[in-house]
Each structure stands twice: as structure tokens, then as C-alpha cells.
């Protein structure tokens, strides 16, 4: 398992390097320059000179890329607040050895993943770390602060949408498989195809019109808000008022994202469940007289969930970048909206930082998905 994870990390680093080269090349050849707008202001001369020297913008493209890469991976500040990070890493190392030495079940990978996740959480909470991602070309400030100041908003939106999609989509797919070709199954299939074929911006605008504007007109009550993350007076509200205000702003963008993921989870879960239900070992379980509920929940569901693991893992990774279109429609102050603005202004440092963060998330979540395969399917071996 350790050897497999090491190989995947090496492949992931190569993939990230290739991704950075491709994205940087596209930005470099996109036409115009990142400092063109700043040159319109004659007072920005010193700032332009600082950025030109820092990022080597007067150098050939390959030198500019190497300058960016060196700055991106170079820590600007690393300091320990106490000894807990070192203790956590040491305990995680010992725990990994013990698990690898004495645990023989399929849960070995999950145990190691849990140990290092907890160690990483403790380490990050008790240390200060910053990387030299540079300064925004549009004068918006330090890129590290700019990106991570919006990550919380993106996580709030993304994980809410993911929870809605999982809670509704997976049970829906299971029920459709159990009731194959029923009226409910046909209705769910039509609904899934409609959700897949409808662009996200139409879903978002439609929800704004129906559930925000028309619903307020019909009921006379402001149920949902169409833009922003919180009310301007949020800091003065009570705890209950803050909770209500948060959901009034969060509901519509989360639902618009969740609808497409929900349809995907339902269709994948239905197809996977049908394949498992018609397998030989399920027929054997039924022939032994096991209750239908036990056959479905204990024997069928576990194997039918394996394809969903990959889908959910990739969805979690893409949430780092946020639902770009949805954040723009609803004025949500997340990473996706920042990404759109940075592309429009050819802001190299911001665009590259966000793309690489998304890429790192995808690499990590793919490794997590592979580990979970070994937990859910005893046939999977990585040794």
C-alpha cells in the first residue's frame, strides 16, 4: 500500500507539472499582457516595474514559467506555534508502521489515510505556512491571501450542494433499480436527463426567478436571496437569525449545483445497482432465503457503491475551484468567481494558483478513491 501511494504521488507530481506547462502556455499565448490595464494609469509605473522584475515579464516565456514555478513551490514562511506538529507527524509515522505491520484486513489503507489526515489537521492548525505565490497583477494583494480568503465560501457552497446530492441522489438511484421500469423509475430517468441537458446558468436563473422573485410576489415573504453570501447586518444578528440568513442566501446556489450532481449520482447508482442485483452471488443469497432487505443493504449496496466513490471523490476535488458559473450568477464570493475575474484580466499568478490548487485536489482525491476501493472491495489489492 505504501509503495502504491508513493508511485501515485510521483505520477501526480508529473501530472501537475504537465498541467502547469499547458495552462501557462495558453495564458502566455492568449494575446495582450497582464500589465496592459495597469499601464493606463501613469502612477502605476513603480508597481509595474516591481512586478516585471519579480516575475521576469521581460524574459522569454520559458524563463517566465521557471520563475513562476520556483516562486510557487518556495515556502515564504514556515513557523511552528508549538511542538504539536512534530509530535503529530511522529505519531502518524509510528501508527503507519504498526498498521502496516499488524493489520491485515482491507481497512489498512483507510486506517493509514485517517491517521495522516488527523496528523495533517493538527499540524496545519498549530503552524504558520505561506508560499510565495506572488502579488496579483491587478493590485488585489497577495495571491496566497486572496485565494484562501475565498476558500471558506467555496467549501460552504460546495459541501452543501454535495450533501444535498448524496442524500437525495443515492437513495433515488437505489429505489429506481429496485423498482426497475416502474412509473417512478421512468419519471426519475426523465428528470435526470432534463437535469443533465439543462445548462447550469439556466438552472440558476430559473431558480432565481421562480423561488426568489415569483415566490416573494405570491407569498409576500422574502424566502430566498438571489445574490451575496450574507446580509450586510449579519454581524448584528442573533445566532438563529444568522442561521436563517445563511440558508436564505445559500439555498438557491447550492440547489442549482446539486441538481446536476444529483442526477449523475442517481443514474450511476441505478446502473451499478442493477448490475449487482443480477449477479450470481445475489441469486445465491436469495436462494438461501435471506430477507430481501438484508440482501439489498448488506450484499448488494456495498458493491454497488464502488463506482460512486470515484464520482464523489472527483466532485469534492472540483469544489476547490468552486462552481464558477454558479458563483458568478449568484454573486457568491468564492474561488470560482475570483477565477473568472482573473482570466478576464489575464492575471497569471491568480489563475495559475487556482488551477494548481484544483489539480492538487484532484490528485489527492484520486488516491483517496483508490484506497476506498480496497476497503469496499476485498478483491482489490495494492501490494
Number of C-alpha atoms within 10 A of each C-alpha: 15 14 10 14 16 11 12 17 15 12 13 19 15 12 15 20 14 12 16 20 15 12 15 21 14 11 18 18 10 10 9 12 15 22 19 14 14 16 13 10 9 8 10 15 12 10 14 18 11 12 16 15 11 15 20 17 19 10 13 9 15 13 14 18 20 14 16 23 16 13 17 19 11 13 13 13 10 11 10 15 12 11 11 17 20 15 14 19 18 13 15 21 15 12 16 19 14 12 17 16 10 9 13 9 11 19 17 20 25 15 18 22 18 13 19 18 13 14 22 16 12 17 21 13 13 17 15 12 12 13 16 17 24 21 21 20 25 16 13 11 12 16 22 20 14 16 22 14 14 19 19 15 17 25 18 16 25 24 16 18 25 22 14 17 24 18 11 16 27 22 15 22 27 23 18 26 22 16 13 14 12 12 11 14 19 14 12 19 19 13 14 21 14 14 20 16 10 11 12 19 15 12 20 22 18 14 20 22 14 12 18 19 16 13 16 15 12 8 9 9 10 13 17 21 23 23 19 16 22 17 16 8 8 15 10 10 12 10 11 9 11 17 12 13 19 18 16 19 21 24 18 26 28 25 21 23 26 24 24 23 24 26 26 22 25 27 23 20 27 26 17 22 24 19 14 20 19 11 11 10 13 16 13 12 16 15 9 9 9 12 10 11 10 13 18 21 10 11 16 22 18 14 16 23 18 19 16 18 19 18 16 18 19 17 17 19 21 18 24 25 26 28 23 18 17 23 26 18 19 21 15 27 19 27 27 25 23 22 21 16 15 21 15 10 17 23 21 22 22 26 24 23 19 22 18 18 16 20 23 18 19 22 19 17 21 20 19 18 20 19 25 20 23 21 20 17 14 11 9 14 12 12 7
